[in-house]
Amino acid sequence: MPGGLRNKAEDMAMWAIAQSNPDDAVNLLANLTNPDRKRSLAKEIALNWSRIDVHEALDWAGSGQFSDPKLQWEVLSIVLRELAYNDLELAMQTALNQPLPSSGDGLESIVIDELVNTDVDKAIEMLSEVRDGRTKILAFTSTAKALVHIGEFDQAIELHEQLPESRRSNYFSELFGEWTNTDPASLVAMLDELPSEQLKKNAATQLIISPPFSPSAKRLSREQAQRVRKILWPFSEQNGA
């Protein structure tokens, strides 16, 4: 059998085992030398095993058998998403027990990102546990985006008060991007509620550069569009622009 065809057949067999007997597939994983095939199979094992028995999957994912820290992070993130539905406290504690990777993406942001789909109030409550750095921004913006989706705009804005001053600019940048794509008209309505004139201009800029602002999108009325322009160019009408 040609090498490429043989590899494809082997992959199909390993994937089938990972779906039905993920604990058996772990033995196959140990014998793989190709990093791409190893990563793909490990993630498939994590996905299926966590659905069958998430605690067994967690024991495996956290066993330290992965020499590649990035692969272990990916495997743990898959398992923790499922664990967040079954044992939230264990999921968060497991995430916090992991060292922060060089990227700063702590696994607790994964737990929060999953939690906001079912209980955004609980997610807000748990934000205080998230470590500082990029992971805090990820967790807060996941929560803010969920709040925007359910129409809790005031709460999405107020959430920034729990962040260090140095993190707030990134927070609002992420928030405005999501808000513009989700419901730009409501962002226009909330412009005066933003805590500073600079943030109001930042939000208006995001509305200007995003596709929903274009006439073809028809997501803002003419009056709303004029209001956004006036924030950025307050003297344009006086000058006849």
SVG drawing of the C-alpha trace seen along z (x, -y; Angstrom):
<svg xmlns="http://www.w3.org/2000/svg" viewBox="-33 -77 42 79">
<polyline fill="none" stroke="black" stroke-width="0.4" points="0.0,0.0 1.4,-3.4 2.7,-5.4 0.2,-8.2 -2.7,-5.8 -1.4,-3.8 -1.1,-6.9 -4.7,-7.8 -5.9,-4.3 -4.0,-4.4 -5.5,-7.9 -9.0,-6.7 -8.5,-3.6 -7.0,-5.7 -9.9,-8.2 -12.4,-5.4 -10.7,-4.1 -10.5,-7.6 -14.3,-7.9 -15.3,-4.6 -12.5,-3.7 -10.4,-6.9 -8.5,-5.3 -7.2,-2.7 -6.3,-5.4 -3.8,-6.8 -1.5,-3.8 -1.5,-4.7 -0.8,-8.3 2.5,-7.3 3.8,-5.7 3.2,-8.6 6.2,-10.6 4.6,-13.1 3.7,-16.1 0.7,-17.1 -0.8,-13.6 0.0,-13.5 -1.7,-16.8 -4.8,-15.9 -5.2,-12.5 -4.7,-14.0 -7.4,-16.6 -9.8,-13.9 -9.1,-11.8 -9.7,-14.7 -13.0,-15.6 -14.5,-12.1 -13.2,-11.0 -14.5,-14.1 -17.9,-13.3 -17.8,-9.7 -16.1,-10.4 -14.8,-13.9 -13.0,-13.1 -11.0,-10.2 -10.2,-12.5 -9.1,-15.2 -6.8,-12.7 -5.2,-11.9 -5.0,-15.5 -3.3,-16.6 -1.0,-13.6 2.1,-15.5 2.8,-13.0 2.9,-15.7 6.3,-16.9 4.8,-19.8 3.3,-22.4 1.2,-23.9 -0.3,-20.5 -1.1,-19.9 -2.8,-23.4 -4.9,-22.5 -5.9,-19.1 -6.7,-20.6 -8.8,-23.4 -11.0,-20.8 -11.5,-18.8 -12.1,-21.9 -14.9,-23.1 -16.8,-19.9 -15.9,-19.9 -17.3,-23.4 -20.8,-21.9 -20.3,-19.0 -18.1,-20.3 -17.6,-24.1 -15.5,-24.5 -13.1,-21.7 -12.8,-23.1 -11.8,-26.6 -9.5,-25.2 -7.8,-22.9 -7.3,-25.9 -5.9,-28.1 -3.4,-25.3 -1.8,-25.4 1.1,-27.7 0.5,-30.6 1.9,-29.9 4.2,-32.5 1.2,-33.8 -0.5,-34.7 -3.6,-32.7 -4.6,-31.1 -7.0,-28.3 -9.5,-30.0 -10.5,-32.2 -11.6,-29.0 -13.8,-28.1 -15.4,-31.6 -15.9,-31.5 -17.8,-28.3 -19.7,-29.4 -21.2,-32.5 -23.2,-30.3 -25.3,-29.0 -24.9,-31.3 -23.5,-34.8 -24.2,-36.0 -22.0,-33.1 -19.3,-34.0 -19.3,-37.6 -19.0,-36.3 -16.0,-34.2 -14.1,-36.9 -12.4,-37.9 -10.6,-34.6 -9.0,-35.1 -5.3,-35.9 -4.0,-39.2 -2.7,-39.7 -4.0,-38.6 -6.1,-35.9 -8.1,-38.5 -8.8,-40.5 -10.0,-37.3 -12.3,-36.4 -13.8,-39.8 -14.4,-40.3 -16.0,-36.9 -18.4,-37.9 -19.0,-41.4 -19.8,-39.9 -22.3,-37.6 -23.9,-40.5 -24.2,-42.4 -25.9,-39.4 -28.6,-39.3 -29.1,-43.1 -27.4,-43.9 -25.6,-46.9 -25.2,-48.9 -23.7,-45.9 -21.3,-45.3 -20.0,-48.9 -19.9,-48.7 -17.8,-45.6 -14.7,-47.6 -14.7,-49.0 -13.4,-45.6 -10.3,-45.8 -7.0,-47.5 -6.8,-50.9 -4.1,-49.5 -6.4,-46.8 -9.5,-48.9 -8.5,-50.2 -8.0,-46.6 -11.3,-45.6 -13.3,-48.3 -11.6,-47.7 -12.7,-44.1 -16.2,-45.1 -16.8,-47.7 -15.8,-45.3 -18.3,-42.7 -21.0,-45.2 -20.7,-46.7 -21.1,-43.4 -23.9,-42.3 -26.1,-45.3 -24.6,-48.6 -27.8,-50.6 -27.8,-49.9 -24.2,-51.0 -25.1,-54.3 -27.9,-54.6 -25.4,-53.9 -22.7,-56.3 -23.5,-58.9 -23.2,-56.2 -19.6,-55.6 -17.3,-56.7 -15.1,-59.2 -15.2,-61.3 -12.3,-59.3 -14.1,-56.1 -17.1,-57.6 -14.8,-58.6 -13.3,-55.1 -16.8,-53.5 -17.8,-55.9 -14.6,-55.0 -15.4,-51.3 -18.9,-52.0 -17.5,-54.0 -14.9,-51.4 -17.1,-48.3 -19.3,-47.0 -22.6,-47.4 -22.1,-51.2 -22.2,-51.0 -25.4,-51.9 -25.8,-48.4 -26.0,-46.9 -28.9,-49.1 -28.3,-48.5 -28.1,-52.1 -30.7,-54.8 -29.6,-58.0 -30.1,-59.8 -27.9,-57.3 -25.2,-57.5 -25.2,-61.3 -24.9,-61.2 -21.8,-59.0 -20.2,-61.3 -20.9,-64.3 -19.0,-62.7 -15.9,-62.4 -16.3,-65.6 -18.3,-68.0 -17.7,-71.0 -18.4,-69.3 -21.9,-70.6 -20.9,-74.1 -18.2,-74.0 -20.6,-72.5 -18.9,-69.2"/>
</svg>
